[in-house]
Amino acid sequence: MKDNKGLIIGIVIVVVVVFIGGFFGTKMYYLNKYNISRVTNEEYQEHKEKLQIKDSITIKTQKLQENNYISFNDVKIKNDFKKFEILDSSTDEHRMYALKENDKVIASFWFGATTDSLVDILKSDFELYGWTQEHLSVSKEERVNFFEKYNIENDVDLIKFLSTYEYKENNLFTSTNKMKENYFVKFITSFLMSFGESVTLIDGDYEGYILNMYENKEAYIIKNNKKYVFTFLKTDYFADEYIKELLNTLIIEDN
């Protein structure tokens, strides 16, 4: 009887040890899998701070006489670019203007549209500045489910979500699903703000945001299931107030 009791105790100990070893082994595996070595936690926190929405502008469309616009496809905006020249690198999707001085470009303005929002790209088989889905330990289906879970339909929704997300560093007691979510949030935040210094929200007659970068600004307007992009290169030439005034003259025709 004593021998049986000792055997049972031994079996229980072995089972407990195997369970604990399996638990911690599995957790260590996922901790390693859902870790972005390119981005430290300190860098992530810096990027998240840059993503905080501390400023916004409200667009109230001011209609001008027709001859005061430049137009391209379904977009019209005030023609403040009479001294600029259209660059040869303009395409069917984007028009590019440059202001030159002694054959040197001192400022430029680009505008056009794309059907690919960041949300759409991340739902697909993507490649972004050297990153591909193979570098990301989150499947396409899991990415789609993530956006559906948090009702993220466009890039404005995404920015609002990322700026308020309560991130906690993964540890052995973090659930696997939460590890994966933290990992994906860290990736998106760091990718988005590695190019920017701050974000300005756009509301009013149009919805969108401005990504304020070191020397440039990019305004994104979401309409007609498209993302309209307005790029201002050399921010010492394009002041914030001027960009706001220019966007107030924007008209995007309904499809």
Disulfide bonds with the S-S distance in Angstrom:
none
